[in-house]
């Protein structure tokens, strides 16, 4: 495989220096190995030959056997085209070329049998094909089963580089490499009955059958996921072996007084289980690095507070960092109300904190009299120095950059225990990869008394009935959110702007007080509007998604989301979580245009069918793919997934993880001769040496 990695593609017949440069820029293909690992995006069945008379409707790419009857050049200048008449012996159709006209005329002749492969188009009741692939009847790949369609760019197509050329070049490389060194140890291949590497590469580019193609995909996907997991887990285990953490051995007066005197309600079974998992980490003498997943309203903040109290009982301080001032203030209000009565000093530090208060916070942090600091990224400033920081909670961590989170890590000589919280449920296979270096705890149970939010899909035509229902809720003493996707009008997207929505709602409900909030407002303005709603003075809040996190108004029972078709499922679920926080039945109404695609309607109907965030996350992953999550993964890791898909290859992710765990349990440092292939391949595959596993 080293020879394949180190051999420039310019030496392949038909490529040369100029094309090699284009392939490098357009597809990142530099070497023989890069070419072999540029896999087809899909496959078409070339075992069937069609007759032109059997063409119908919107057909996919098909192939037809026959002869050219005549060629003619038509048009002038930029509109010049080559038109051929092609017959299958029964019917004729037109074949059109707009590029490489001279080469085409020289390459193909009348009276010779060819197989054409392309997409039939019906024009003026006559079938035609534009720029089809043309093969001689004995050409490899023509009329011979499955054929790969490779990812390409317009630049490559304009240079006459298509799937046919890529296929030909991969076959050249494979023919020149009768043996390819294995990249997995033989014991893994035997144990899992995987296809050998060379056979897999042959079948991924030129499958002998659908079954062989599937076996090739399994082999290559597994290998990709296996090395990804091996990289994550080897770093994580190394860190866990080397990095000493605080050993919180006691549960003292802070925890016990709070638990028995201040706890607002009985903990759920899930909360108790999670606290037990976290306590075990905190008492191990190793630094904890744990992800706490919990749906909206599941009680993550209370779990975090109880764990911070354990840190206080062991003579250290705690810190909670949130991504926005609104959310930080919400956490401060909740935690200070709960903890202050038992003598715990809690402070809030944000960009808006005045100098006098900031100076007091700095002094109290330094002398240890400040127990819990809650804030935004302001808490990571160099001037913020703790006497002894022992426990850090990072809320909605995906909103912080890697470097920002790392600065919290360095606030103490002994690294603090880290608890990362997210209210965005993440499917297990994705969490296992993106958060592969963290232990995962899940709160999968809502506190007793919470009623599931009823979610309804309504169209613009139903708006007046929706407003009648809103009026009834407000008359009953409830409050209402109305969320818009934009702040300013954008005619191209045909979305209702916040300004228009605000004016319309005030006109529709003149008897009620309406407030508004969006991300571009000054913090003081935003806080004023939020307080109008939180205090109950305002009945309706018109907002953008700035309220997605950090607004807790138990009296709000209705959430209307305008243009719901423009939101992702996870964001819709987050917004829905703003209601259903009180004892009353709550409603989430998804407003949409009636004319939406089938896929969009299915997506919105997922929201109306379940309130389970994990079910929604799984559906979102399957419908949209990993998307931003995979981007997060790739920005932190040294691997680029070329064939595996975290949305659909969950079983292989689990299999890879299990195999990695088994290997590292037996050979933690991969020093066994049996694993020499692993260390060598891992070193070759990595493109970065960032120890990102140290940064939660």
C-alpha positions, 0 to 999 in steps of 0.5 A, spaced: 500 500 500 505 504 501 507 504 493 500 506 491 500 511 496 507 514 493 506 513 486 503 519 482 497 519 478 500 522 472 504 516 470 497 512 469 496 512 461 491 517 459 492 522 465 499 525 465 501 532 468 496 536 466 490 532 468 493 530 474 493 537 476 486 537 475 484 531 479 488 533 484 485 540 485 478 538 483 478 531 487 484 531 492 486 525 488 494 525 488 496 518 488 494 511 486 491 510 493 487 516 492 484 514 486 482 507 488 479 510 494 475 515 490 469 510 490 463 510 486 457 514 489 452 509 486 451 504 481 447 502 475 445 496 472 448 495 465 446 488 464 440 490 460 440 492 453 434 496 452 430 497 445 428 505 443 421 503 443 421 501 450 423 508 452 418 511 457 417 517 462 423 519 466 427 513 465 434 513 469 441 512 465 440 506 460 444 502 455 442 501 447 446 497 442 446 499 435 449 503 429 450 510 427 446 511 421 449 518 419 453 524 422 452 532 421 454 538 424 449 543 425 449 550 428 454 555 428 459 558 433 458 557 440 451 553 438 455 548 434 453 541 435 454 534 432 448 530 431 448 523 429 442 518 427 442 512 431 438 505 430 437 499 434 435 496 428 428 497 429 427 505 431 432 511 431 434 516 435 438 522 435 445 523 439 447 530 440 454 532 442 456 540 444 463 538 446 469 535 443 466 535 436 472 533 432 474 528 436 467 524 436 467 524 429 474 521 428 472 516 434 466 513 431 463 511 425 457 508 421 456 501 420 459 499 426 456 496 432 456 500 439 453 500 446 450 507 448 449 508 455 446 515 457 439 518 459 434 518 454 430 525 453 423 526 449 424 532 445 418 533 440 416 526 440 422 523 438 428 520 443 435 523 444 441 522 448 446 528 450 453 526 451 452 518 452 458 514 453 460 510 447 463 503 447 465 498 443 461 491 444 467 488 447 469 493 451 470 491 459 464 495 463 459 495 457 453 491 458 457 487 463 452 488 470 453 493 475 457 500 473 459 505 478 457 512 477 463 517 480 463 523 484 465 529 479 465 536 478 463 540 472 470 542 471 472 535 470 466 534 465 468 540 461 475 537 461 472 530 458 473 527 464 467 522 466 465 516 470 468 512 464 475 515 464 475 514 472 473 507 471 478 505 466 484 508 470 482 504 476 482 498 472 489 500 470 492 501 477 488 494 479 492 491 473 498 494 475 498 491 482 496 484 482 497 484 490 495 489 495 498 489 502 493 488 507 491 494 512 488 490 517 491 484 521 489 477 518 486 475 525 480 481 524 479 479 517 478 472 519 474 473 525 469 477 522 469 474 515 471 480 511 473 480 504 480 481 503 482 488 501 484 487 494 478 483 492 474 489 496 477 494 491 476 490 485 469 489 487 467 496 489 469 499 482 467 493 478 462 489 482 462 481 480 455 481 483 450 485 487 452 480 493 460 481 492 459 489 492 455 489 498 461 485 501 466 490 498 462 495 502 462 492 508 469 491 508 471 498 506 466 501 511 468 497 517 476 499 516 474 506 515 470 506 522 475 501 525 481 506 524 476 512 526 474 508 533 482 506 534 484 513 534 479 516 538 480 510 543 487 509 544 488 517 545 482 516 550 485 510 554 492 514 554 489 520 557 486 516 562 492 512 564 496 518 564 492 524 567 490 524 574 484 528 577 481 530 583 479 524 587 472 526 591 472 521 596 466 524 600 459 526 600 458 532 605 454 537 608 453 541 602 450 535 598 446 532 604 443 539 606 441 540 599 438 533 598 434 533 604 432 540 605 432 544 598 431 538 593 424 541 589 422 534 587 423 527 588 429 525 583 427 520 577 430 513 576 434 516 570 437 522 574 439 517 580 442 513 575 446 518 572 448 521 578 451 514 581 455 514 574 458 521 575 460 520 582 463 513 580 468 517 575 469 523 580 471 518 586 476 514 581 482 519 581 482 520 574 479 526 571 472 525 569 470 527 561 463 525 561 457 527 556 450 528 559 445 527 554 438 529 556 431 531 553 428 538 554 426 538 561 429 532 563 432 535 569 440 536 567 441 542 571 439 539 577 443 533 576 449 538 574 448 542 581 448 536 585 455 534 582 457 541 583 455 540 591 460 534 591 465 538 588 464 543 594 464 538 599 471 536 597 474 543 598 474 545 590 470 550 586 465 549 580 464 553 574 458 552 569 459 555 562 453 557 557 453 559 550 449 565 551 447 571 556 440 569 556 442 561 558 447 563 563 442 568 566 437 562 567 442 557 570 444 563 575 437 564 577 435 557 578 441 555 581 442 561 586 435 560 588 436 553 590 443 553 593 443 560 596 439 558 602 444 553 604 450 558 604 452 557 597 455 563 594 453 563 586 455 569 582 454 570 574 459 573 570 458 575 563 460 580 558 455 585 561 457 584 568 459 591 571 466 592 573 465 593 581 461 586 580 467 583 576 472 585 581 468 582 587 468 576 583 475 575 582 477 577 589 472 571 591 474 566 586 481 567 588 480 567 596 475 561 595 469 564 598 465 564 591 463 557 590 460 556 584 461 561 578 456 561 572 457 565 566 458 565 558 465 565 555 467 571 560 469 565 565 475 563 560 478 570 560 485 570 563 483 574 569 479 569 571 483 565 576 480 560 581 483 558 588 481 551 586 477 549 580 475 542 581 468 541 577 466 544 570 460 544 567 459 546 559 452 547 557 450 546 549 458 545 548 457 544 540 456 552 541 463 553 543 470 552 540 475 547 541 480 553 543 475 556 548 473 550 552 481 548 552 482 554 556 477 552 562 481 546 562 487 550 564 484 553 570 487 549 575 494 544 575 490 538 577 485 538 571 478 539 573 472 534 572 468 535 566 461 534 565 458 536 558 451 537 557 447 537 551 439 538 550 440 535 543 439 528 543 444 524 539 443 517 536 448 512 539 452 511 533 453 518 532 455 520 540 459 514 540 464 517 534 463 525 535 463 524 543 467 517 542 472 520 548 467 521 553 463 517 557 456 518 556 450 518 561 443 519 558 437 522 562 431 518 558 425 520 563 421 526 564 420 528 571 413 526 574 407 530 572 410 533 566 404 532 560 407 531 553 406 537 548 401 536 543 404 538 536 399 539 530 401 541 523 397 547 520 397 550 514 396 558 512 389 556 510 388 554 518 391 561 521 384 564 523 382 557 527 389 557 530 388 564 532 382 563 535 385 557 539 391 562 541 385 567 544 382 561 548 389 560 551 390 567 553 383 568 556 385 562 560 391 565 563 396 562 559 402 565 554 404 564 547 410 564 543 410 565 536 417 564 532 419 566 526 426 564 522 428 571 520 429 578 522 428 582 516 424 580 510 427 576 504 423 575 498 427 570 495 425 565 501 418 568 501 418 568 509 414 572 514 419 577 517 419 578 525 417 585 524 411 583 519 409 578 524 410 583 530 405 588 527 400 583 524 400 579 531 399 586 535 393 588 530 390 581 531 390 581 538 390 589 540 387 587 547 393 583 549 401 586 550 406 583 545 413 583 546 419 581 541 426 579 541 431 577 536 439 576 536 441 583 533 438 587 539 442 590 545 443 585 551 439 590 555 433 591 550 433 583 550 433 583 557 427 588 558 423 584 553 424 577 556 422 580 563 416 583 560 414 575 558 417 572 564 413 576 569 407 575 565 406 582 563 406 580 556 401 575 553 405 574 547 412 573 545 414 574 537 421 572 537 426 568 532 430 562 534 434 566 540 429 563 545 431 556 543 435 555 549 435 559 556 427 561 556 423 558 562 416 561 563 412 555 565 406 559 564 407 559 556 403 553 554 403 555 546 409 555 541 407 557 534 413 556 529 412 560 523 415 557 516 416 550 520 418 547 513 425 551 514 427 548 520 431 542 522 427 537 526 432 538 532 431 545 532 424 544 532 424 539 538 428 545 541 423 550 540 418 545 542 421 544 549 420 552 551 413 550 552 410 544 557 414 546 563 408 547 567 402 543 570 397 545 564 397 541 557 401 545 552 401 545 544 406 546 539 403 548 532 407 548 526 405 553 521 407 551 514 405 552 506 400 547 504 405 546 497 411 542 500 415 536 498 413 529 500 419 529 504 418 535 508 411 533 510 414 527 512 419 530 516 414 535 520 409 529 521 415 526 525 414 532 530 407 531 530 407 523 532 412 523 538 415 528 543 421 523 544 428 527 542 432 521 541 426 518 536 427 525 533 434 525 532 434 518 529 429 520 524 433 527 523 439 523 522 436 518 517 433 524 513 438 529 512 445 525 514 450 527 519 450 534 516 453 539 521 455 533 526 459 529 521 462 536 520 464 537 527 467 530 527 471 531 521 474 538 524 476 535 530 479 528 527 484 526 523 480 522 518 475 523 512 469 518 511 469 516 504 464 511 504 462 509 511 455 513 513 454 515 520 447 515 519 446 508 516 452 504 518 450 504 525 451 496 526 458 497 523 460 503 528 458 498 534 462 492 531 468 497 530 468 500 537 467 493 540 473 490 536 477 496 538 475 495 545 477 488 545 484 489 542 486 495 547 483 491 553 488 486 551 494 490 548 493 497 550 499 500 547 499 496 541 505 493 542 504 486 540 507 483 533 500 481 531 498 489 531 504 491 528 499 493 522 495 497 526 500 501 528 503 502 521 496 504 518 494 508 523 500 512 523 499 513 515 492 514 515 492 520 520 493 527 517 493 531 524 497 530 531 491 534 535 490 530 541 483 533 541 480 528 546 483 532 551 478 537 549 471 536 551 
